Amino acid sequence: MPTQPQRTILERFPASSPRGSWSAEEYAAAQRAQGTQAQVVMDLGSDQFLVVTNTTAQ
């Protein structure tokens, strides 16, 4: 059975924010501009948008 790559959470944003996922998307874009492979995922259990990377945070 293949294993999922480890993800590092870089930042959390509440889904109830008036701007929705935009804050998370902007943060992820800024991280990508600095060379970090960041993406936004939704954590349904905590009702948060997470900015994650598959690489270990420095």
Secondary structure per residue as TSV (DSSP state, phi and psi in degrees):
chain	resnum	aa	ss	phi	psi
A	1	M	-	360.0	124.0
A	2	P	-	-67.6	145.8
A	3	T	-	-98.0	150.3
A	4	Q	-	-78.0	142.0
A	5	P	-	-66.1	148.2
A	6	Q	-	-67.1	138.3
A	7	R	-	-115.2	142.7
A	8	T	E	-108.9	128.7
A	9	I	E	-83.2	120.5
A	10	L	E	-88.2	-35.9
A	11	E	E	-162.4	155.7
A	12	R	E	-122.7	142.3
A	13	F	E	-134.4	131.4
A	14	P	E	-66.4	137.0
A	15	A	T	-69.8	-20.7
A	16	S	T	-82.0	2.6
A	17	S	S	-59.1	143.4
A	18	P	T	-57.9	-26.8
A	19	R	T	-93.7	4.6
A	20	G	T	61.0	-132.3
A	21	S	T	-82.7	-4.5
A	22	W	H	-58.7	-40.2
A	23	S	H	-60.3	-43.4
A	24	A	H	-65.9	-42.1
A	25	E	H	-64.2	-40.2
A	26	E	H	-65.4	-41.9
A	27	Y	H	-63.8	-44.0
A	28	A	H	-62.8	-40.3
A	29	A	H	-62.9	-40.4
A	30	A	H	-64.8	-38.4
A	31	Q	H	-65.9	-41.8
A	32	R	H	-63.5	-36.9
A	33	A	H	-63.5	-24.7
A	34	Q	T	-93.5	3.5
A	35	G	T	99.2	2.3
A	36	T	-	-91.9	131.3
A	37	Q	-	-79.7	86.7
A	38	A	E	-105.2	145.6
A	39	Q	E	-142.3	159.7
A	40	V	E	-102.7	132.1
A	41	V	E	-130.1	157.4
A	42	M	E	-101.9	128.4
A	43	D	E	-100.6	100.9
A	44	L	T	-64.4	-34.1
A	45	G	T	-63.2	-38.2
A	46	S	T	-102.5	-2.6
A	47	D	T	55.2	50.4
A	48	Q	E	-134.8	151.4
A	49	F	E	-91.7	130.6
A	50	L	E	-112.3	135.6
A	51	V	E	-97.6	117.1
A	52	V	E	-124.7	161.0
A	53	T	E	-136.5	150.1
A	54	N	S	-85.1	-3.7
A	55	T	S	-103.2	160.7
A	56	T	-	-73.4	129.5
A	57	A	-	-68.2	144.2
A	58	Q	-	-96.0	360.0
